[in-house]
Amino acid sequence: MAEILVISPMEELARLFREVIEEDGFPKIDIKVARVEEGVQLAQEAENQGYHVIISRGVTAWMMHKAAVSLPVVEVLIGGFDILKAYLQAKKLGKRIGIVDIEEIIQSVREFEKLVGEEFVKYTLTDQDQDIFQGIRVLKEADVEVVIGKIAMAKKAEEFGMKSVVIGSGREAVRRALAEAIRVQEVRKQEQRRTGQLKAILNFIYDGVIALDDQGCISVFNPVLEKLTGWTAEKAIGRFVTDVIPKAGCREVLMGGKADLGQIIEIGRSKVVANRVPIIVDEKVEGVVTTFQTVDRLQSLEHKIRRTLAERGHVAKHRFEDILGQSNPLKEVVGLAKEYALVNSTVLLLGKTGSGKEMFAQAIHNAGPRHNGPFVAINCAALPENLLESELFGYVEGAFTGARKGGKAGVFEMAHGGTLFLDEVGEMAPSLQARLLRVLEEGEVMRLGDSSILPIDVRLITATHRNLREMVDEGSFREDLFYRLNVLSIIIPQLADRGNDILLIAKHFLELFCHKMNRPIGKFSSEAEKLLIDYSWPGNIRELRNAMERLVMQRWEKEITVENIFHALLIERQSAEAHSLSRGTKPDERDFGEESMRKGLENVEQNLIRRTLQECRGNKTEAARRLGISRTTLWRKLHGVKG
């Protein structure tokens, strides 16, 4: 469909347009013949018919401008050659020549007069038909013999008994009009694209946006503000801003020309942050643009930013269905944990090292109302006191030597809106215990070296393998903090008490590592299964996982034997047999399910620990890593402390 419409006041000009369009290969352009009022009516209907630009001429084009037609109107201008041609024709008809036309044409005639050395009788139009009549009458009274002009002037001159010559338009004028129309069409499309983009931004942006003119009247009012204020854009536009948003506070920006950012005001029942910016054109304030961001959304955005900018991916990976086992002790604990997940109270997880406390913490988080928030975990036993303090509470730039530029958020800030898991909380120094208690009671945190306080909303889950009640009695753990942490408590059973769950978990890890190392999945012999169940598993699930990883590195034929399990557990079978013989039990009669075997394995473990320490030259961290246990567990075993 054509996007340009030519409304020609005469058929001769329409025919010339068709010829030029065909000769020069212009795109499809529609042409209609209509004059003055009829032409204006066609122009007013053109936009609804899909046209973007109108081309017309003379009084018809002039009347379109006067009628404020919505589409841009390109006029076929009359050039010097067109006036010369009309002048030469007029000279043949009479001596005294006059013209009635708009200011632009009259100005061209003045320039033409200088060239030919002859002065015309001129009348400048300012209105429509009545002005044409008046102009022709003035020319008649001035004894004009021939009137040159457009069709309307020529017809009116004939009514007064004067001769007339219509100023035509040549090919070059038509070409210029067509080229200008195409240029205007492209500019208009660009403006429509920009307007469409701006409209889309205003309609779909999350912030309320309002624009004012230099008098403080509303010119832009987007849908977000409609919801905030209850006013429709139709009713709000054109009103003073104080009528619609009494506390908008834009007057100072209009008067002073300076931006005013971050002011909290109320719009209806909502608290919003207003950012006011002046519109300055040629160093003069022409208006104000103000954005309104709801405090609720800013807080939500803050949570998201905190989570995104955190150095580690704070996401809980495990759910309750990931916790393997069918034993009664485990079922009872899982059921209790699911109930606790539904509330926001603090949870204390008690259990041996490696029993899966963090897995339970992640499952509780994922099953609770904060599952969309961050899950942040930190081990209080893994860091020295001063480093743990900065990790917990964060610090500002320059708080201490080596502090990161720009400071660093603590785990409480990172966990805002979600869950913070403090593992081995019993290892925390008394000075940090006091500060932790204050954060929990006040619900706010202050970074090291800072004086400002940041509100936080965190669910706390803590874990320890130690007896906190005994520590309270000994004075090594604060009593008030103990009661603050021990709101809801769960005792996680150790692996040795879970019976056949050991085999289920062992097979899970075996399959996992077999797939990783591209090995066929092995099958345990009945003796191997019995050994797995009877072993004490001091390192719990962590030790079992490490044993299965070592097991996959071995070779077995039809099935996994007891010998393979001994090697995976880093236990020498001869040591176990020697212990059995010293108890009066023959090797082929030993029973790995008896209490004697448990004690024997414990002895073997002690020997293994000491040997590993020798191999690691006393490095307890490396020894604990090789054994698949924590440093704390290693210390307890070395000193004969029962956990």
C-alpha positions as CSV (number, residue, x, y, z in Angstrom):
1,M,0.0,0.0,0.0
2,A,1.1,3.6,-0.8
3,E,2.2,5.7,2.1
4,I,2.3,9.0,0.3
5,L,-0.8,10.7,-1.1
6,V,-0.8,13.5,-3.7
7,I,-3.9,15.7,-3.5
8,S,-3.6,17.8,-6.7
9,P,-5.9,20.8,-7.2
10,M,-6.0,20.3,-11.0
11,E,-5.9,17.4,-13.4
12,E,-2.9,18.8,-15.3
13,L,-0.7,18.7,-12.2
14,A,-1.9,15.2,-11.4
15,R,-0.9,14.1,-14.9
16,L,2.5,15.6,-14.4
17,F,3.0,13.8,-11.1
18,R,2.1,10.4,-12.8
19,E,4.7,11.1,-15.6
20,V,7.5,12.0,-13.2
21,I,6.8,9.1,-10.9
22,E,7.0,6.7,-13.8
23,E,10.0,8.4,-15.4
24,D,12.1,8.5,-12.2
25,G,11.0,5.2,-10.7
26,F,9.6,6.6,-7.5
27,P,7.8,4.0,-5.2
28,K,4.1,3.6,-5.3
29,I,2.3,6.9,-4.6
30,D,-1.5,7.5,-4.8
31,I,-2.8,10.6,-6.6
32,K,-6.2,12.2,-6.1
33,V,-7.6,15.4,-7.7
34,A,-9.4,17.7,-5.2
35,R,-9.4,21.5,-4.4
36,V,-9.6,23.6,-1.3
37,E,-12.3,22.2,1.1
38,E,-12.6,18.9,-0.6
39,G,-8.8,18.5,-0.6
40,V,-8.7,19.4,3.1
41,Q,-11.3,16.7,3.9
42,L,-9.3,14.1,2.0
43,A,-6.2,15.1,3.9
44,Q,-8.0,14.8,7.2
45,E,-9.1,11.2,6.3
46,A,-5.7,10.1,5.0
47,E,-4.2,9.1,8.3
48,N,-6.9,6.6,9.0
49,Q,-6.4,5.1,5.5
50,G,-2.7,4.4,6.3
51,Y,-1.0,7.4,4.6
52,H,2.1,9.0,6.2
53,V,2.7,12.1,4.1
54,I,0.6,14.3,1.8
55,I,1.7,16.4,-1.2
56,S,-0.4,19.3,-2.4
57,R,-0.1,22.8,-3.9
58,G,-1.2,26.3,-3.6
59,V,-4.3,27.4,-1.7
60,T,-5.3,23.8,-1.1
61,A,-2.0,23.1,0.7
62,W,-2.2,26.4,2.5
63,M,-5.7,25.5,3.8
64,M,-4.5,22.1,5.0
65,H,-1.9,23.9,7.1
66,K,-4.5,26.3,8.4
67,A,-6.8,23.3,9.2
68,A,-4.0,21.7,11.2
69,V,-4.1,18.4,9.3
70,S,-2.4,15.7,11.5
71,L,-0.2,14.4,8.7
72,P,2.8,16.4,7.4
73,V,2.0,18.3,4.2
74,V,4.7,18.8,1.6
75,E,3.9,21.7,-0.7
76,V,4.8,21.8,-4.4
77,L,6.7,25.1,-4.4
78,I,6.5,27.6,-7.2
79,G,9.9,28.4,-8.6
80,G,11.3,31.4,-10.4
81,F,10.9,29.6,-13.8
82,D,7.2,29.0,-13.1
83,I,6.7,32.7,-12.3
84,L,8.6,33.8,-15.4
85,K,6.5,31.5,-17.6
86,A,3.3,32.9,-16.1
87,Y,4.7,36.5,-16.4
88,L,5.5,36.1,-20.1
89,Q,2.0,34.8,-20.8
90,A,0.5,37.6,-18.8
91,K,2.4,40.3,-20.8
92,K,0.7,39.1,-23.9
93,L,-2.7,39.8,-22.4
94,G,-2.1,43.2,-20.7
95,K,0.4,45.7,-19.4
96,R,-0.5,46.0,-15.7
97,I,0.0,42.7,-13.8
98,G,-1.0,41.8,-10.3
99,I,-0.8,38.8,-8.0
100,V,-2.7,37.5,-4.9
101,D,-0.9,34.7,-3.0
102,I,0.6,33.6,0.3
103,E,3.7,35.3,1.8
104,E,6.2,32.8,0.4
105,I,5.1,33.4,-3.2
106,I,4.9,37.1,-2.8
107,Q,8.5,37.1,-1.5
108,S,9.5,35.1,-4.6
109,V,7.7,37.7,-6.8
110,R,9.7,40.5,-5.1
111,E,12.9,38.8,-6.1
112,F,11.6,38.3,-9.6
113,E,10.7,42.0,-9.9
114,K,14.3,43.0,-9.4
115,L,15.3,40.8,-12.3
116,V,12.7,42.1,-14.8
117,G,12.7,45.7,-13.6
118,E,8.9,45.8,-13.4
119,E,6.7,46.1,-10.2
120,F,3.6,43.9,-9.8
121,V,0.6,44.9,-7.8
122,K,0.7,42.5,-4.9
123,Y,-1.7,41.3,-2.2
124,T,-0.7,38.9,0.6
125,L,-3.2,36.3,1.7
126,T,-3.8,35.8,5.4
127,D,-7.1,34.0,5.3
128,Q,-9.2,31.8,3.0
129,D,-11.9,32.7,0.5
130,Q,-12.8,36.1,2.0
131,D,-9.2,37.2,1.7
132,I,-9.0,36.1,-1.9
133,F,-12.1,38.1,-2.8
134,Q,-10.6,41.1,-1.0
135,G,-7.3,40.7,-2.8
136,I,-8.8,40.5,-6.2
137,R,-10.9,43.6,-5.5
138,V,-7.8,45.5,-4.4
139,L,-6.1,44.6,-7.7
140,K,-9.2,45.6,-9.7
141,E,-9.2,49.1,-8.0
142,A,-5.5,49.4,-8.9
143,D,-6.3,49.0,-12.6
144,V,-4.7,45.6,-12.9
145,E,-5.4,44.0,-16.3
146,V,-4.0,40.5,-15.8
147,V,-3.9,38.5,-12.6
148,I,-1.4,35.7,-12.2
149,G,-1.8,33.1,-9.5
150,K,-3.5,29.8,-8.7
151,I,-6.8,28.5,-9.9
152,A,-8.9,30.1,-7.1
153,M,-7.4,33.5,-7.8
154,A,-7.7,33.1,-11.6
155,K,-11.5,32.2,-11.3
156,K,-12.1,35.1,-8.9
157,A,-10.3,37.5,-11.3
158,E,-12.5,36.5,-14.2
159,E,-15.6,37.3,-12.0
160,F,-14.2,40.8,-11.7
161,G,-13.8,41.0,-15.5
162,M,-10.0,40.7,-15.4
163,K,-7.8,38.3,-17.4
164,S,-5.8,35.6,-15.6
165,V,-2.8,33.3,-16.0
166,V,-2.5,30.2,-13.7
167,I,1.0,29.7,-12.4
168,G,1.8,26.1,-13.2
169,S,4.4,23.8,-11.6
170,G,7.2,22.3,-13.7
171,R,8.8,18.9,-13.6
172,E,11.6,20.0,-11.3
173,A,9.2,21.3,-8.7
174,V,7.3,18.0,-8.8
175,R,10.5,16.0,-8.4
176,R,11.6,18.2,-5.5
177,A,8.2,17.7,-3.8
178,L,8.3,13.9,-4.3
179,A,11.9,13.7,-2.9
180,E,11.0,15.8,0.1
181,A,7.9,13.7,0.8
182,I,10.0,10.5,0.8
183,R,12.5,12.2,3.2
184,V,9.7,13.4,5.5
185,Q,8.2,9.9,5.4
186,E,11.5,8.3,6.5
187,V,12.0,10.9,9.3
188,R,8.4,10.3,10.4
189,K,9.0,6.6,10.6
190,Q,12.1,7.2,12.7
191,E,10.1,9.4,15.0
192,Q,7.3,6.8,15.2
193,R,9.9,4.1,16.1
194,R,11.3,6.4,18.8
195,T,7.9,7.2,20.1
196,G,7.0,3.5,20.1
197,Q,10.1,2.7,22.0
198,L,9.4,5.5,24.5
199,K,5.8,4.4,24.9
200,A,6.9,0.8,25.5
201,I,9.4,2.0,28.1
202,L,6.9,4.1,29.8
203,N,4.2,1.4,29.7
204,F,6.3,-1.5,30.9
205,I,8.9,0.1,33.1
206,Y,8.5,-0.9,36.8
207,D,8.9,2.8,37.9
208,G,6.2,5.5,37.9
209,V,7.2,8.2,35.4
210,I,5.8,11.7,35.2
211,A,6.9,14.7,33.0
212,L,5.9,18.3,33.5
213,D,6.1,21.4,31.4
214,D,7.6,24.7,32.5
215,Q,4.4,25.6,34.3
216,G,4.2,22.4,36.3
217,C,1.5,20.8,34.2
218,I,1.6,17.1,33.5
219,S,2.5,16.0,30.0
220,V,3.4,12.4,30.6
221,F,1.8,10.0,33.0
222,N,2.6,6.3,32.7
223,P,0.5,3.2,33.8
224,V,2.5,2.6,37.0
225,L,1.5,6.0,38.3
226,E,-2.1,5.3,37.3
227,K,-2.0,2.3,39.8
228,L,-0.2,4.3,42.5
229,T,-2.4,7.4,42.4
230,G,-5.8,6.1,41.1
231,W,-5.8,8.7,38.4
232,T,-6.0,7.8,34.7
233,A,-3.5,9.4,32.3
234,E,-6.4,10.9,30.4
235,K,-7.6,12.8,33.5
236,A,-4.1,13.6,34.8
237,I,-2.5,15.0,31.7
238,G,-2.9,18.8,31.5
239,R,-3.4,19.2,35.3
240,F,-1.0,20.8,37.7
241,V,1.1,18.1,39.4
242,T,0.0,19.2,42.8
243,D,-3.6,18.4,42.0
244,V,-2.6,14.8,41.2
245,I,0.4,14.2,43.5
246,P,0.3,16.8,46.3
247,K,3.7,15.8,47.7
248,A,5.5,15.5,44.3
249,G,7.9,18.3,45.3
250,C,8.8,19.4,41.7
251,R,8.5,23.1,42.2
252,E,12.0,23.5,43.6
253,V,13.5,21.7,40.6
254,L,11.5,23.9,38.2
255,M,12.7,27.0,40.0
256,G,16.3,26.0,40.7
257,G,17.1,23.7,37.8
258,K,18.9,21.2,40.0
259,A,18.2,17.5,40.2
260,D,16.7,16.2,43.5
261,L,17.3,12.5,44.0
262,G,16.4,9.8,46.5
263,Q,13.6,11.6,48.4
264,I,11.1,9.3,50.1
265,I,7.5,10.5,49.8
266,E,4.0,8.9,50.0
267,I,1.6,8.4,47.1
268,G,-1.7,7.1,48.4
269,R,-0.8,4.2,50.7
270,S,2.6,3.6,49.1
271,K,6.0,4.8,50.1
272,V,8.1,5.7,47.1
273,V,11.6,7.1,46.3
274,A,11.3,10.1,44.0
275,N,14.1,11.1,41.6
276,R,13.4,14.6,40.0
277,V,15.5,15.8,37.1
278,P,15.1,19.1,35.2
279,I,14.6,19.3,31.4
280,I,17.0,22.0,30.3
281,V,16.9,23.4,26.7
282,D,19.3,26.2,25.7
283,E,20.2,26.7,29.4
284,K,16.5,27.2,30.3
285,V,14.4,24.9,32.5
286,E,11.6,23.6,30.2
287,G,10.1,21.1,32.6
288,V,10.8,18.2,35.0
289,V,10.9,14.4,34.7
290,T,10.3,12.5,37.9
291,T,10.5,8.7,38.5
292,F,8.9,7.0,41.4
293,Q,10.2,3.7,42.7
294,T,8.2,1.9,45.4
295,V,10.2,1.1,48.5
296,D,8.9,-2.5,48.4
297,R,10.3,-3.1,44.9
298,L,13.6,-1.5,45.8
299,Q,13.9,-3.8,48.8
300,S,13.2,-6.8,46.6
301,L,15.7,-5.6,44.0
302,E,18.3,-5.2,46.8
303,H,17.8,-8.8,47.8
304,K,18.4,-9.9,44.3
305,I,21.5,-7.7,43.9
306,R,22.9,-9.0,47.1
307,R,22.5,-12.5,45.9
308,T,23.8,-11.8,42.4
309,L,26.9,-9.9,43.6
310,A,27.9,-12.5,46.2
311,E,31.2,-14.0,45.5
312,R,29.9,-17.6,45.9
313,G,26.8,-19.1,44.5
314,H,24.6,-19.2,47.6
315,V,22.1,-21.8,46.5
316,A,20.9,-24.8,48.5
317,K,21.3,-27.9,46.2
318,H,19.9,-30.6,48.4
319,R,16.2,-31.5,49.2
320,F,14.7,-34.0,51.6
321,E,14.3,-36.5,48.8
322,D,18.1,-36.5,48.4
323,I,18.6,-37.8,51.9
324,L,19.0,-41.6,51.4
325,G,17.8,-44.1,53.9
326,Q,14.8,-46.1,55.2
327,S,15.9,-46.7,58.8
328,N,13.5,-45.7,61.6
329,P,15.9,-43.3,63.2
330,L,16.4,-41.4,59.9
331,K,12.6,-41.4,59.1
332,E,11.9,-39.8,62.5
333,V,14.5,-37.1,62.0
334,V,13.4,-36.3,58.4
335,G,9.8,-36.0,59.5
336,L,10.7,-33.6,62.3
337,A,12.9,-31.5,60.0
338,K,10.0,-31.2,57.4
339,E,7.8,-29.8,60.2
340,Y,10.5,-27.3,61.3
341,A,11.0,-26.2,57.6
342,L,7.6,-24.6,57.5
343,V,8.4,-22.0,60.2
344,N,11.1,-19.4,60.5
345,S,12.4,-20.3,64.0
346,T,16.1,-21.0,64.6
347,V,17.1,-24.6,64.2
348,L,20.0,-26.3,66.0
349,L,21.3,-29.5,64.3
350,L,23.3,-31.9,66.5
351,G,25.3,-34.8,65.2
352,K,28.7,-36.4,64.7
353,T,31.0,-35.0,62.1
354,G,30.2,-36.1,58.6
355,S,26.6,-37.2,59.5
356,G,25.0,-34.8,57.0
357,K,24.1,-31.7,59.0
358,E,24.6,-29.3,56.1
359,M,22.5,-31.5,53.8
360,F,19.7,-31.3,56.4
361,A,20.1,-27.6,56.6
362,Q,19.8,-27.2,52.8
363,A,16.7,-29.5,52.7
364,I,15.1,-27.4,55.5
365,H,15.8,-24.2,53.5
366,N,14.4,-25.6,50.3
367,A,11.2,-26.9,51.9
368,G,10.5,-23.6,53.7
369,P,9.0,-20.2,52.8
370,R,12.5,-18.7,52.1
371,H,13.4,-21.2,49.4
372,N,13.7,-18.4,46.8
373,G,16.2,-16.6,48.9
374,P,19.9,-17.2,49.3
375,F,21.3,-20.1,51.3
376,V,24.7,-19.1,52.8
377,A,26.9,-21.5,54.7
378,I,30.1,-20.9,56.7
379,N,32.1,-23.3,58.9
380,C,33.0,-21.5,62.2
381,A,35.8,-24.0,62.9
382,A,37.6,-23.5,59.6
383,L,38.6,-19.9,60.1
384,P,40.6,-18.1,62.8
385,E,38.7,-15.6,65.1
386,N,39.6,-12.4,63.3
387,L,38.9,-13.7,59.9
388,L,35.7,-15.3,61.0
389,E,34.5,-12.0,62.3
390,S,35.0,-10.2,59.0
391,E,33.3,-13.1,57.2
392,L,30.3,-13.0,59.5
393,F,29.7,-9.3,59.7
394,G,31.7,-7.8,56.7
395,Y,33.9,-4.7,56.7
396,V,34.2,-1.3,55.0
397,E,37.2,-0.1,53.0
398,G,40.2,0.6,55.2
399,A,38.8,-1.2,58.3
400,F,42.1,-3.0,58.7
401,T,45.3,-3.7,56.9
402,G,44.6,-5.8,53.8
403,A,40.9,-4.9,53.7
404,R,39.5,-5.2,50.2
405,K,38.9,-1.9,48.3
406,G,35.2,-1.1,48.5
407,G,34.8,-3.3,51.5
408,K,33.0,-6.6,51.7
409,A,29.5,-7.8,52.7
410,G,29.4,-10.3,55.5
411,V,27.4,-13.6,55.3
412,F,24.5,-12.0,57.3
413,E,24.1,-9.5,54.5
414,M,24.5,-12.1,51.8
415,A,21.8,-14.2,53.4
416,H,19.3,-11.4,53.7
417,G,15.8,-12.8,52.9
418,G,17.1,-16.3,53.1
419,T,18.9,-18.8,55.4
420,L,22.3,-18.6,57.1
421,F,23.9,-21.9,58.1
422,L,26.6,-21.7,60.8
423,D,28.3,-25.1,60.9
424,E,30.4,-26.0,64.0
425,V,29.0,-23.1,65.9
426,G,30.4,-24.6,69.1
427,E,33.9,-23.6,68.0
428,M,33.1,-19.9,67.9
429,A,35.2,-17.7,70.3
430,P,33.3,-16.1,73.2
431,S,33.9,-12.6,71.8
432,L,32.1,-13.5,68.6
433,Q,29.4,-15.3,70.5
434,A,28.4,-12.0,72.1
435,R,28.3,-10.2,68.8
436,L,26.3,-13.0,67.2
437,L,23.8,-12.8,70.0
438,R,23.3,-9.1,69.5
439,V,22.8,-9.5,65.7
440,L,20.1,-12.2,66.3
441,E,18.3,-10.1,69.0
442,E,18.4,-6.8,67.2
443,G,17.9,-8.1,63.6
444,E,20.6,-5.7,62.3
445,V,24.3,-5.9,61.5
446,M,27.1,-3.4,61.4
447,R,30.2,-4.0,59.3
448,L,33.7,-3.8,60.8
449,G,34.9,-0.2,60.7
450,D,31.5,1.2,59.9
451,S,29.1,3.3,62.0
452,S,25.9,2.7,60.0
453,I,23.5,-0.2,60.8
454,L,21.9,-2.4,58.2
455,P,18.6,-4.2,58.9
456,I,18.7,-7.9,58.1
457,D,16.1,-10.6,57.8
458,V,17.7,-14.0,58.1
459,R,16.6,-17.5,59.2
460,L,19.4,-19.1,61.2
461,I,20.3,-22.8,61.2
462,T,23.3,-23.8,63.3
463,A,25.1,-27.2,63.7
464,T,27.6,-28.7,66.1
465,H,29.0,-32.1,67.0
466,R,29.7,-30.8,70.6
467,N,27.5,-30.9,73.7
468,L,26.6,-27.3,74.1
469,R,24.9,-27.8,77.5
470,E,28.2,-29.1,78.9
471,M,30.0,-26.2,77.3
472,V,27.6,-23.8,79.0
473,D,28.2,-25.5,82.3
474,E,32.0,-25.2,81.7
475,G,31.6,-21.5,80.8
476,S,33.0,-21.9,77.2
477,F,29.7,-21.2,75.5
478,R,27.3,-18.3,76.4
479,E,24.1,-19.5,78.1
480,D,21.9,-16.7,76.5
481,L,23.2,-17.6,73.1
482,F,22.6,-21.3,73.7
483,Y,18.9,-20.6,74.4
484,R,18.7,-18.3,71.4
485,L,20.0,-21.0,69.1
486,N,18.3,-24.0,70.7
487,V,14.7,-23.0,69.8
488,L,14.1,-26.1,67.6
489,S,16.7,-28.9,67.7
490,I,17.3,-32.1,65.7
491,I,19.7,-34.9,66.6
492,I,20.9,-36.5,63.4
493,P,21.7,-40.2,63.9
494,Q,25.3,-41.3,63.2
495,L,25.8,-43.7,60.2
496,A,26.7,-46.7,62.4
497,D,23.2,-46.6,64.0
498,R,21.3,-46.6,60.6
499,G,21.7,-50.3,59.8
500,N,21.0,-51.2,56.2
501,D,21.0,-47.5,55.2
502,I,24.8,-48.0,55.1
503,L,24.5,-50.4,52.2
504,L,22.0,-48.1,50.4
505,I,24.3,-45.1,50.7
506,A,27.4,-47.2,49.8
507,K,25.8,-48.5,46.6
508,H,24.7,-44.9,45.7
509,F,28.3,-43.6,46.0
510,L,29.7,-46.7,44.3
511,E,27.5,-46.1,41.2
512,L,28.3,-42.4,41.2
513,F,32.1,-43.0,41.1
514,C,31.8,-45.9,38.7
515,H,29.9,-43.7,36.2
516,K,32.5,-40.9,36.7
517,M,35.4,-43.2,36.1
518,N,33.7,-45.1,33.3
519,R,33.9,-48.4,35.2
520,P,31.3,-51.2,35.4
521,I,29.2,-51.0,38.6
522,G,30.5,-53.6,41.1
523,K,28.4,-55.8,43.4
524,F,29.2,-56.4,47.1
525,S,29.7,-59.9,48.4
526,S,27.6,-60.8,51.4
527,E,30.8,-60.7,53.6
528,A,31.6,-57.3,52.2
529,E,28.1,-56.1,53.0
530,K,28.4,-57.4,56.6
531,L,31.8,-55.6,57.1
532,L,30.3,-52.4,55.8
533,I,27.4,-52.6,58.3
534,D,29.6,-53.7,61.2
535,Y,32.2,-51.0,60.8
536,S,31.9,-48.1,63.2
537,W,32.2,-45.3,60.6
538,P,33.8,-42.7,62.8
539,G,33.8,-40.3,59.9
540,N,30.1,-41.1,59.1
541,I,28.8,-40.4,55.6
542,R,31.9,-38.4,54.6
543,E,34.1,-41.4,55.4
544,L,31.8,-43.7,53.5
545,R,31.9,-41.5,50.5
546,N,35.7,-41.4,50.5
547,A,35.9,-45.2,51.0
548,M,33.7,-45.8,48.0
549,E,35.9,-43.4,45.9
550,R,39.0,-45.3,46.9
551,L,37.2,-48.6,46.2
552,V,36.5,-47.7,42.6
553,M,40.2,-47.3,42.0
554,Q,40.7,-51.0,42.8
555,R,40.2,-54.0,40.6
556,W,37.7,-56.8,41.4
557,E,36.6,-59.8,39.4
558,K,33.1,-61.1,39.9
559,E,32.2,-59.1,43.1
560,I,33.6,-56.7,45.6
561,T,35.3,-58.7,48.4
562,V,36.1,-58.1,52.1
563,E,39.7,-57.6,51.0
564,N,38.6,-54.7,48.7
565,I,36.7,-53.1,51.6
566,F,39.7,-53.4,53.9
567,H,41.8,-51.6,51.4
568,A,39.2,-48.9,50.8
569,L,39.0,-48.4,54.6
570,L,42.8,-48.1,54.7
571,I,42.8,-51.0,57.3
572,E,45.2,-53.9,57.2
573,R,43.4,-57.2,57.4
574,Q,46.3,-58.8,59.3
575,S,45.9,-56.3,62.1
576,A,42.2,-57.1,62.4
577,E,43.0,-60.8,62.4
578,A,45.7,-60.5,65.0
579,H,43.3,-58.7,67.3
580,S,40.7,-61.4,66.8
581,L,43.3,-64.1,67.6
582,S,44.4,-62.3,70.7
583,R,40.8,-62.4,71.8
584,G,40.8,-66.2,71.3
585,T,38.9,-66.2,68.0
586,K,40.1,-68.1,65.0
587,P,40.3,-66.2,61.7
588,D,37.7,-68.4,60.0
589,E,35.4,-68.1,63.0
590,R,35.5,-64.4,63.5
591,D,32.2,-62.5,63.4
592,F,32.4,-58.9,62.2
593,G,29.1,-58.2,63.9
594,E,30.4,-58.9,67.4
595,E,31.3,-56.1,69.8
596,S,34.9,-57.5,69.9
597,M,35.3,-56.7,66.2
598,R,34.1,-53.2,66.8
599,K,36.7,-52.7,69.5
600,G,39.3,-54.3,67.3
601,L,38.6,-51.9,64.5
602,E,38.8,-49.0,66.8
603,N,42.3,-50.1,67.8
604,V,43.2,-50.5,64.2
605,E,41.9,-47.0,63.5
606,Q,44.2,-45.6,66.2
607,N,47.2,-47.3,64.6
608,L,46.1,-46.1,61.2
609,I,45.8,-42.5,62.5
610,R,49.3,-42.6,64.0
611,R,50.8,-44.1,60.9
612,T,49.1,-41.5,58.7
613,L,50.4,-38.7,60.9
614,Q,53.9,-40.1,60.5
615,E,53.5,-40.2,56.7
616,C,52.3,-36.5,56.8
617,R,55.1,-35.5,59.1
618,G,52.7,-34.4,61.8
619,N,50.5,-32.2,59.5
620,K,47.1,-32.8,61.1
621,T,45.2,-31.0,58.3
622,E,46.7,-33.3,55.6
623,A,46.2,-36.4,57.8
624,A,42.6,-35.6,58.4
625,R,42.1,-35.1,54.6
626,R,43.6,-38.5,53.8
627,L,41.5,-40.2,56.5
628,G,38.3,-38.5,55.3
629,I,37.6,-36.9,58.7
630,S,37.7,-33.3,60.0
631,R,40.5,-31.9,62.1
632,T,38.2,-31.8,65.1
633,T,37.4,-35.5,64.8
634,L,41.1,-36.3,64.4
635,W,41.9,-34.4,67.6
636,R,39.2,-36.2,69.5
637,K,40.4,-39.6,68.4
638,L,44.0,-38.8,69.2
639,H,43.1,-37.7,72.7
640,G,40.6,-40.5,73.3
641,V,37.6,-38.1,73.6
642,K,34.2,-39.6,72.7
643,G,32.1,-37.3,70.5
